Amino acid sequence: MNQNYVCNVAPLRTGRTPQNTSHKFFKSLRMSNSSGSASSSKVTFAIIALAATALIAVSAYAYNTSRTSENKSKPIDFDKKSKDNTPVKSNSEDKSVVEDVNDDDDDDDDDDDDAEEEDEASSKKKIDQSIQDASSLAAKCFQDGKYNEAVSKYSEAIEYATKATWYKSKDTVKLYANRAAAYEKAGDFNNSLLDVETVLMSEFTNTKARIRKTRILEAQNNFNDALYETFVVFNIFMKIASTNTDPSQVETLNETVQALRNSMDKLTKVVTANEVKSYMSQKFHQKLPKDLPIRSACRAYFELTPTYHQWQCLYKGNKRHSYENKNESITLEQKLVLVYYDIANGFYKNAFDELDNINPDLLVNESNVTLSQYYEMKGTEKHLKGDAKSAISFYEQAIQSDNNNYVASIKLANVHGQDNDDKVKANEIYDSLLANTEVNDVQTAIKNMFVRLNIVSLSSAKDEVTGQPRIEDLHKNIIVINDIITMAQKFSNDHIIKVGHFLALIRKIMAHAHIKLLSALPENTNITEEKVNVERFFHDMISEAKELCPDNEVVLSIEADICALTGDIDKALRLMDDLKDKAPNYDSSPYTAKANILTQKMNQLQQLYYESHGNDYYISSIPQIIEEVTALYKHAIDQESNSVEAYYHYANFLLMTNDFESANKNVIEAFNYLRNKDEVAEIVSLKVQIEMQLKTIDYLKKKHFI
């Protein structure tokens, strides 16, 4: 899932140059929404700000240039290596944050007031000359890599300047800024921070000083404060840049904006990873939800087990047997059949309520096979609710009762790999399940197929830092999936083999799509030809999946995602409407998915608006889209109030439209329903961003900056 910030807009993400047509964009949106409700006006104004922020990026360069041009002497490049190539003692060479170090050298004396100073007493001239000599010598030492000597000379200049009551305060601030640079290069981060704070007390909007502060805090592993400072400098930079009207500086400013955004992304991931570890170790097991996850999550869990598809063949759409006669005896096996019936028909809560109501007396004198199935289902219930410890206990009991219950072993491996983050243990179980000999019978083929599918699922887990699957894992997955498809062709007449083949196709489509999203095309690639090849691949895979499993909701959902991925938004929306019609009333996923696609359409319209140099036609429907997206997310949450997916995407949308307070409320609510580490990472990442932005806004308001 993507990171979003207050100014994270399409033109800057795609590298396109926004046109200076913001007045039309504001006017169009205000008029088109004039009759809307107060709440929709609030969100609309937020998205106006979102679309306009790309235009903001045309000012900071002019702002900084105007300051630098005051100096008549040639600027000094403080980032040059010393003559003896002395290495820098900090990570200040990190280019993740842009700093024009030429601008750091502000020590050249401003000669604007020379005429005024000609009548001053000779003592004043002597002090002025001493300041000039000390700062010039400091700059020379800095260039030569003699950073401690530079610090000493800057200190000498500052001492003279503080005694000279007539000396301009802004020039004294420049001396502190330059000494901060020298301290940083010398590795004296604490004193550098003190000088930076001195600069910010006089010039709190000094972006160079704030960037230095961010870099030093990061070097000291103070990632939370570094991230907050990055948010502050980003917002200050964008506000200052909004006053610029020079189109020739757009490219340079966009590079600066992108560098700041990259720094925010990097630091957000580090802070998120630390908070996820803390949450998982201290709070996760204390706040486990007592109910099941949403319907689509339950279905996705069961689809990776062959028994689920056997139950669908036997029970889906059939009449459920009722044991209403009190005199009619019922066995544990018959009770389990009722559980399987409900699972096959999507009644997951009913199924586990039935399981919980099983009388323990029924466990007496039952066969080991039936007991194993019972313990497996109890483990499944605990697993779905996020109670990994209890799930492991039940799965182990199931395997002890029947060592041939490989489905329980698959589920046990999943708990270790995904919930306990013990992939070594998980892979040991998977390896023990895979046959070492050639597969010659259907049952062994089915077992190997579903074991391999679960291996793919495990290796597709999101990286803790990046929040995305690793590309190398996705490439390995495609190889495993190809093996599954080859195996399936040998036993193509068996229904469960067809299902496994279908699931492998779906996994292959998803892995292929992820690779295209996460990896950039090589420079020498014919992009048009590549796009056609990718679309043809997706079309062929979807067509085959439809033949294997007609009207399957997973196929419809994947097809809609692929259409959105390849730019056919309108077809994707039609497919989501079909899916909504087919899904039961209590399923939130189609509403969340359609809202996500509409959000993508809104971004697409904004991009067309910029590319058309301000054609109002493209943005006229945006207020209506915002209202529809908001209604869809709210309906999804009404349908399934425990939908972490809905809370996450809705909060992301609100974050994108600058409604931080509402986004924060959705994130706080989502914490009540987290069941695994992936969900924790997603929600914690949003929490970090929102908290930083709210803290930044509060600070800038107190400074009367916004």
PyMOL commands that set and color helices and strands:
alter all, ss='L'
color gray80, all
select helices_A, chain A and resi 10-14+22-32+38-56+60-68+101-104+111-117+122-143+147-163+169-185+189-202+207-219+223-241+247-282+284-286+295-302+306-315+332-344+348-356+360-363+368-384+388-401+406-419+423-433+442-459+471-490+495-518+527-548+553-565+569-582+589-611+616-618+622-639+644-656+660-673+677-702
alter helices_A, ss='H'
color red, helices_A
deselect
rebuild
show_as cartoon
